[in-house]
Amino acid sequence: MGAYQKLQSAGIKVVARRRFDYTGEFFILLAQTIGPTLGVVLVAWLQARAKRKVTVKFRGVQIEAGTPEEVGEMLKRIAEFQDRKQNAGEDQS
């Protein structure tokens, strides 16, 4: 089972970049809760083949991770951003 299928089976909504010309790129909506499943799948995908990297484009910033440690740090920072954004929204209500 590939990364795309693993993410979908874990309930993470994933959109392939191109339907018939699969490039290995797909989009994960970061409005979803980022949980440990995403990290596990990304790390397994990285380790399956040398020189792979995960690239996240988020709010005009591009972040790349090429090691399991970098993936963990990247997901941690995204989750922190989501928490701050959610807390700011709660403060306004």
Number of C-alpha atoms within 10 A of each C-alpha: 7 9 16 20 13 16 19 12 11 12 11 20 14 14 14 15 13 11 8 7 8 10 10 10 12 13 13 16 12 13 7 11 12 17 13 10 14 19 18 17 18 20 22 13 17 19 15 9 9 9 9 13 19 17 14 16 10 10 6 6 7 9 13 13 20 16 17 17 10 16 23 17 14 19 18 15 12 15 16 12 12 17 13 12 12 11 11 11 10 9 8 6 5
